[in-house]
Amino acid sequence: MHLVQDENGNLLPHGHGHSHGEGHSHSHEGCGGTACKEGCGQECGHGPEGDKMAALLDYMLKHNEHHAAELDQLAGKLSQSGKEAAAEQIRRAVDEYQKGNLYLKLALDLAKEN
């Protein structure tokens, strides 16, 4: 996963599709929005379009949490097989996933606000 930031370091929504090679793929097209004024009629987080974006973000957060759990299990297996250095690198990656998931949770909470 990559993050896109504006000139002030704020996270920006972006669209892309990808496959994880496990038989599932998904697209993130349309997950961006525009700044909103009440009743502007644009994709902005209010109304049905905003509900769709919040639902997509909720799905993506849960998807990331699932991958982090899978990676943590892999680290445990590597550690048990004597590959502690590799396991440690995966644990560090999981820590980063969890940090990213905190940002996604915050974004989801903000997207659900009225």
Secondary structure, DSSP 8 states (H G I E B T S, - for coil): ---EE-TTS-EE----EEE-SSS-EEE-TT-------TT--SSSSSHHHHHHHHHHHHHHHHHHHHHHHHHHHHHHHHHHTT-HHHHHHHHHHHHHHHHHHHHHHHHHHHHH--
